[in-house]
Amino acid sequence: MSAIFTVTALPFGLLIVITGIVGILGSADSAISALFGGLAVVLPTVVFTGLAFRHAGARNARSIVRSFYLGESLKLVLTAGLLVCVFVWVDPLVPGAVFSSFIAMQLACGIAATRLKKALPNRRQ
């Protein structure tokens, strides 16, 4: 499996479940707010993962480190920019749903990243 799929499959699945539950228990406005709050985390994570894992091998160590720094910088800027866009353009907005989904996706992406180590082949043997 690719690193992008490994890191984003769990958060995307969880985001769909959270959005559905919020839509059933709450309102459509809450579900849309939760969806956009979660996407503000998941989409930058996809960008980071794509940049961070495009190089491999010991000879590319500098490229790998540079890609990680670039990916993390873009991830932070995109996350902030997407949250600003959500708060400016989504109307009506339910802030509690946005932040709850945002925090849940942060946790889900962290858990998925720890699973990445198990998914990648061990090159030391």
LUMDREN-118659 format. One record per residue: x, y, z of N, C-alpha, C, CB in turn. Coordinates in steps of 0.2 Angstrom, whole numbers, padded with zeros to 4 digits, always signed. Glycine has a CB too. Example, Ala and Ser with C-alpha at 12.3 -4.5 7.8 and 13.67 -1.06 7.14 Angstrom:
<recs>
+0066-0028+0039+0062-0022+0039+0066-0016+0039+0057-0022+0045+0064-0011+0035+0068-0005+0036+0064+0000+0039+0070-0003+0029
</recs>
This chain:
<recs>
+0004-0006+0000+0000+0000+0000+0004+0006+0000-0005+0000+0006+0002+0011-0003+0006+0018-0003+0005+0021+0003+0003+0022-0009+0010+0025+0005+0010+0029+0011+0004+0034+0011+0016+0033+0012+0002+0037+0006-0004+0041+0006-0010+0038+0008-0005+0045-0001-0011+0032+0005-0017+0028+0006-0017+0026+0014-0018+0022+0002-0012+0024+0016-0011+0021+0023-0013+0027+0028-0004+0019+0025-0010+0033+0027-0011+0038+0031-0018+0042+0031-0006+0044+0030-0021+0041+0025-0027+0045+0024-0034+0041+0024-0027+0049+0018-0033+0034+0023-0039+0030+0023-0043+0030+0029-0037+0023+0021-0040+0029+0035-0043+0029+0042-0046+0036+0043-0038+0028+0047-0043+0042+0042-0046+0048+0043-0052+0050+0038-0041+0054+0042-0051+0048+0032-0057+0049+0027-0063+0045+0029-0055+0047+0020-0062+0039+0031-0067+0034+0033-0071+0037+0039-0065+0027+0034-0067+0039+0044-0069+0042+0050-0073+0048+0049-0064+0043+0055-0071+0052+0044-0074+0059+0043-0081+0057+0040-0070+0063+0038-0081+0052+0036-0088+0051+0033-0093+0048+0038-0087+0045+0027-0090+0044+0043-0094+0042+0048-0097+0047+0053-0091+0036+0052-0092+0052+0055-0094+0057+0059-0099+0062+0056-0087+0061+0061-0098+0063+0049-0102+0068+0046-0109+0064+0045-0100+0069+0038-0110+0058+0044-0116+0055+0044-0120+0055+0051-0115+0047+0042-0116+0053+0056-0119+0053+0063-0121+0060+0065-0114+0051+0068-0117+0065+0063-0119+0072+0065-0125+0074+0061-0114+0077+0063-0126+0072+0054-0131+0073+0050-0138+0070+0053-0130+0071+0043-0137+0064+0055-0143+0060+0058-0145+0063+0065-0141+0053+0059-0140+0064+0069-0142+0067+0076-0143+0074+0076-0137+0065+0081-0140+0078+0072-0140+0085+0072-0144+0088+0066-0134+0088+0072-0141+0093+0063-0144+0096+0057-0140+0095+0051-0146+0104+0058-0142+0097+0045-0138+0097+0039-0133+0102+0040-0143+0098+0033-0134+0108+0043-0129+0113+0044-0123+0110+0048-0132+0119+0047-0125+0107+0053-0120+0104+0058-0116+0099+0054-0123+0101+0064-0119+0095+0050-0115+0090+0046-0111+0093+0041-0120+0085+0042-0113+0098+0037-0108+0102+0033-0103+0105+0036-0113+0107+0029-0104+0108+0042-0099+0111+0046-0093+0106+0048-0101+0115+0052-0096+0100+0050-0091+0095+0052-0087+0092+0047-0095+0089+0056-0090+0091+0041-0087+0089+0035-0081+0094+0033-0092+0088+0029-0083+0100+0033-0077+0105+0031-0072+0106+0036-0081+0112+0030-0074+0105+0043-0069+0105+0048-0064+0099+0047-0072+0105+0055-0067+0093+0046-0062+0088+0045-0058+0088+0038-0066+0081+0044-0061+0091+0033-0057+0091+0027-0051+0096+0028-0062+0094+0021-0052+0101+0032-0047+0106+0034-0041+0103+0037-0049+0112+0038-0041+0096+0039-0036+0093+0042-0034+0087+0037-0038+0089+0048-0038+0084+0034-0037+0078+0030-0033+0080+0023-0043+0074+0028-0036+0085+0020-0033+0087+0013-0025+0090+0014-0037+0093+0010-0024+0094+0019-0017+0095+0020-0012+0089+0022-0016+0101+0025-0015+0084+0025-0011+0078+0027-0010+0074+0020-0015+0074+0032-0014+0074+0016-0013+0071+0009-0007+0075+0006-0019+0071+0005-0007+0081+0006-0002+0085+0002+0005+0084+0006-0003+0093+0003+0005+0084+0013+0011+0082+0016+0014+0075+0015+0010+0083+0024+0009+0070+0015+0011+0063+0014+0014+0063+0007+0005+0059+0015+0011+0066+0002+0013+0065-0005+0020+0068-0006+0009+0069-0010+0022+0074-0003+0028+0077-0003+0033+0073+0001+0028+0084-0001+0031+0071+0007+0036+0068+0012+0039+0061+0009+0033+0067+0019+0035+0058+0006+0037+0051+0004+0038+0050-0003+0031+0046+0006+0040+0055-0007+0041+0054-0014+0048+0052-0015+0040+0061-0017+0053+0053-0010+0060+0051-0011+0061+0045-0006+0065+0056-0009+0065+0040-0008+0067+0034-0004+0075+0033-0005+0063+0028-0006+0077+0030+0000+0084+0027+0000+0089+0032+0003+0086+0027-0008+0095+0029+0006+0100+0032+0010+0103+0038+0006+0105+0027+0012+0104+0037-0001+0107+0042-0005+0103+0049-0006+0109+0039-0012+0097+0048-0004+0092+0054-0005+0091+0057+0002+0086+0052-0008+0095+0056+0007+0093+0058+0014+0092+0066+0014+0099+0057+0018+0096+0070+0010+0094+0077+0010+0088+0079+0007+0100+0081+0007+0086+0075+0002+0080+0077-0002+0074+0075+0002+0080+0073-0009+0075+0069+0006+0070+0067+0011+0068+0072+0016+0071+0060+0014+0074+0074+0019+0073+0079+0025+0070+0086+0022+0080+0081+0028+0072+0088+0016+0069+0094+0013+0062+0093+0011+0073+0096+0006+0060+0087+0009+0053+0086+0007+0049+0086+0013+0052+0079+0004+0051+0083+0019+0048+0083+0025+0046+0090+0028+0051+0079+0031+0052+0095+0027+0051+0102+0030+0046+0105+0025+0058+0105+0030+0047+0104+0019+0042+0108+0014+0035+0105+0015+0044+0106+0007+0034+0099+0016+0027+0096+0017+0024+0098+0023+0028+0088+0017+0028+0099+0028+0025+0101+0035+0023+0108+0034+0030+0100+0040+0028+0112+0031+0026+0119+0030+0020+0120+0026+0032+0123+0027+0019+0117+0021+0013+0118+0017+0007+0115+0020+0014+0114+0010+0008+0110+0024+0002+0107+0028+0000+0112+0033+0004+0101+0032+0004+0116+0037+0002+0121+0041-0001+0127+0038+0008+0123+0046+0001+0129+0033-0002+0135+0029-0008+0133+0026+0003+0137+0023-0009+0127+0023-0015+0124+0020-0020+0124+0026-0014+0118+0016-0019+0121+0031-0023+0120+0037-0026+0126+0039-0020+0116+0043-0022+0131+0040-0024+0138+0042-0028+0141+0037-0018+0142+0044-0026+0141+0031-0030+0144+0025-0037+0141+0024-0026+0143+0019-0037+0134+0025-0044+0131+0024-0048+0132+0030-0043+0123+0024-0046+0133+0036-0050+0135+0041-0053+0142+0041-0046+0134+0048-0048+0146+0038-0051+0153+0037-0056+0153+0032-0045+0158+0035-0055+0149+0026-0060+0149+0021-0067+0146+0024-0058+0144+0015-0066+0141+0028-0073+0138+0031-0076+0143+0035-0071+0132+0035-0073+0147+0039-0076+0152+0043-0078+0158+0039-0071+0154+0049-0075+0160+0034-0077+0165+0030-0083+0164+0025-0072+0168+0026-0083+0158+0022-0088+0156+0016-0093+0151+0018-0084+0153+0011-0093+0147+0023-0098+0143+0025-0103+0146+0029-0095+0136+0028-0109+0147+0026-0115+0150+0030-0121+0146+0029-0116+0157+0027-0124+0144+0034-0123+0145+0041-0118+0140+0044-0130+0144+0045-0114+0142+0049-0109+0138+0051-0110+0136+0058-0102+0142+0051-0108+0130+0060-0109+0128+0067-0102+0127+0070-0113+0121+0068-0099+0132+0073-0092+0131+0076-0090+0125+0080-0090+0137+0079-0095+0123+0084-0094+0117+0088-0093+0111+0084-0100+0116+0093-0096+0110+0078-0096+0104+0074-0089+0105+0070-0102+0104+0069-0087+0111+0068-0081+0112+0064-0075+0110+0069-0080+0119+0062-0075+0112+0075-0069+0111+0079-0069+0104+0082-0069+0116+0085-0075+0101+0083-0075+0094+0085-0072+0089+0080-0082+0092+0087-0075+0091+0074-0072+0087+0068-0065+0088+0067-0076+0088+0062-0063+0094+0067-0056+0096+0066-0051+0092+0071-0055+0103+0067-0053+0092+0078-0049+0088+0083-0049+0081+0082-0052+0090+0090-0055+0078+0080-0056+0071+0079-0051+0069+0073-0063+0069+0077-0051+0073+0068-0047+0071+0062-0039+0072+0063-0049+0076+0056-0038+0077+0068-0031+0077+0070-0028+0071+0074-0030+0084+0075-0033+0069+0078-0031+0062+0081-0031+0056+0077-0037+0061+0087-0036+0056+0072-0036+0051+0067-0030+0051+0063-0042+0051+0063-0027+0056+0061-0021+0057+0056-0015+0055+0060-0021+0064+0054-0015+0057+0067-0009+0055+0071-0009+0047+0072-0010+0058+0078-0015+0044+0073-0015+0037+0074-0013+0033+0067-0022+0035+0076-0016+0036+0062-0014+0033+0055-0007+0034+0054-0018+0037+0050-0004+0039+0056+0003+0040+0055+0007+0035+0059+0006+0047+0057+0005+0033+0065+0009+0028+0068+0008+0021+0065+0006+0028+0076+0002+0020+0062+0001+0014+0058+0006+0013+0052-0006+0013+0056+0008+0019+0050+0012+0019+0044+0019+0015+0045+0014+0026+0042+0022+0015+0050+0028+0012+0052+0027+0004+0051+0030+0013+0059+0021+0002+0053+0020-0006+0052+0018-0007+0044+0014-0008+0056+0016-0002+0040+0014-0004+0033+0020-0003+0029+0009+0001+0031+0025+0001+0031+0031+0001+0026+0036-0005+0028+0035+0008+0028+0039-0007+0022+0044-0013+0023+0050-0011+0028+0046-0015+0017+0052-0015+0031+0058-0014+0036+0064-0016+0031+0058-0019+0042+0068-0011+0031+0074-0011+0026+0080-0014+0030+0076-0005+0023+0080-0014+0037+0086-0016+0041+0085-0023+0042+0086-0012+0047+0089-0027+0040+0088-0035+0041+0095-0038+0041+0083-0038+0037
</recs>
